[in-house]
Amino acid sequence: MGSRGALANRLISKVAITCGTHGNERAGVVLCQELQRQPLRRSSCDIRCVLSNPAAAKADRRYVDTDLNRCFGLADLDPARPAQPTLEARRARELDAELGPKRSAEPATDFILDLHNTTANTGTLLCFHPDDEFAHELAAQLHRLDPSVRAARWPTGDQPFLPTVARSGMTVEIGPVPHSTVNAELTRHTLQLLHSACDYIERRNVDLAARQAAGGSFEGSAERQSETVALPVARRLATIDYPRGSDGEYGGATPSPSAFVHPSLQGVAELQDGSTISAGDPLFLKLDGSTLQFEPAEYGITAEQEAAGLYPFFVNEAAYYEKSIAMVLAARDTVQVQVLA
């Protein structure tokens, strides 16, 4: 993505809503079925819904062989290299050919919304590349409509996530939802979010088309009716693994967790005010009742970073046990973003 993600003076004419990238995140699968029955339509853009991993959705599993949402790095998609011998690696190349390709300066898709559920208490969390200006703009608009919406930036550089095959894109995380289940209220909320996102894309396209017809553009346009939105954005600082014993988990090579997320962190409203963690706070609880405390220096956190506020998110996400992640630690910045008024 990177510089290719620039959409400052381009119409967003091709939008893809990708669902079921993780097959047991059922809200996306259900919404894909709903959007096939009642498609989202806007006059200025083509909006399509794609079931990302049909085999995993059919099996009600996160993936068949490997995590599809880690298969979209440039090296993974390089046509000069043979694909890895997994179903998801092959599917990633199919999606890249259909929606990208990622290496192209002119991908087939301008914007991707990739729908996910998480078992963590993220609420509505929008994740995107730090260089993606339009993703920031859309996130700011959605936050403007619902101040509880939060945003998180991916790390810089090439990332292996599905939305990166388009010119611009974001991951939409909704939680908490147990895997293989559907929360009706949160799924309806996600559908409304999709409508709001498409409404904004439509309004932006109409406004830009009118300016281009008059010989102008967004850039430097004093006439553009805009509003500045203060958008809270999480910036990842570190990941925290579970404490581990010496025995291999289930007979495997990775030692089993010897302590688990402390109840004081379980279910915290992630990235919202009041959800910070400080040195000495409970972090993990052992089954004998003893508590392990948070020590920022163990995770490379400086005193300045701690003083600014440390926000745990993706706390006790079920799918991250296999990735050795108990939670992610983030700073929370506020960025000023211009959106159409």
C-alpha positions, 0 to 999 in steps of 0.5 A, a space after each residue: 500500500 504505502 504511497 499507492 494508498 493515496 486517494 486525495 483526488 481520486 474517486 473511490 469507484 470500486 469497493 469490496 467488503 470482505 467477510 469470513 477471512 477467519 471462517 469462525 468469525 460468523 458475523 462476517 459470514 452472515 453479513 455476506 449472505 445478507 449483502 448478497 440478498 440485499 446488496 449495498 448500492 450507491 450511485 457513484 461506486 460499485 460495492 461487492 461482497 466477497 467471502 474470503 475463505 469459503 472452505 474455513 467458513 464451511 468448516 466453521 474454523 478460523 482457517 484450514 491450513 494457516 491464517 489467511 490474514 497473514 498471507 498477503 505480504 508482498 513476498 507471499 504474493 510474488 508471482 516469481 515465487 511458488 505459493 506455499 502448499 496451503 489452501 490459504 496461500 492459494 486463496 490469497 493469490 486468488 484474492 490478490 488477482 481478483 481485488 489487487 494485485 497488491 504490486 500494481 499501481 492500479 489495483 482493481 479495488 480502491 477500498 476494502 473493508 475486511 470484517 472481523 469479530 474478536 473475543 476481546 472487548 474492542 467495541 468497534 475498532 478500525 485498523 489500517 496502515 499509518 500511511 493510508 490517508 483515506 482510511 484515517 478520514 473514514 475512521 474519523 467520520 465513523 468516530 464523529 458519528 459514534 465517539 466510541 469507535 476507536 482506531 489502531 494503526 498497523 506497524 509501518 512497512 509491508 503488512 500481510 493483511 487482506 486490505 493491503 491488496 487494494 489502494 486503501 483499506 481497513 480491518 473492522 474488528 467488532 467485539 466481544 463475540 465468542 467464535 462460531 457465534 453471532 451476536 445479533 445486536 453487534 452484527 446489526 451494528 456492523 451492518 449500520 457501520 457499513 452503510 455509514 461508510 458507504 454513505 460517506 464514500 458516496 458523498 465524497 465521490 459526488 463532492 469530488 466529481 463536482 469539483 473536478 467538473 469545475 476544474 478543481 480538486 480537494 487539494 487546496 480547495 477553500 470551498 470544500 465544506 469540511 470539519 476537523 475531527 479529533 480521532 483517537 488512534 492506538 499506536 502499538 508499543 509491545 506485545 505481551 505473552 503469557 508466562 509459560 512453564 516448562 512442559 510442552 502444551 498438549 505434548 508440543 514444543 511450546 510450553 503451556 501458560 502458567 498464568 492467565 489474564 488477571 480478572 481486573 483486565 478481562 473485559 476492560 473497555 479497550 482503548 477507552 478512557 480509564 482503561 490504562 495499565 500502570 507499573 504494579 497493576 495486576 497482569 496475570 493470575 496463577 491458579 494458586 491465587 498468586 498475582 503477577 504484576 505489570 513491570 513496563 521495563 520487561 516489555 521495553 516500555 519507557 517511563 515517558 511512555 508509561 506516563 503518557 498512558 498504556 492501553 492494553 487491547 486484544 486482551 485474552 483474544 482466543 485466536 492469539 493463544 497460538 500466536 503467543 499473545 496475551 494482549 497488545 500494549 499501545 499508546 493512544 494518540 489523538 490526530 486531527 483529521 479533516 472530513 466532509 461536513 
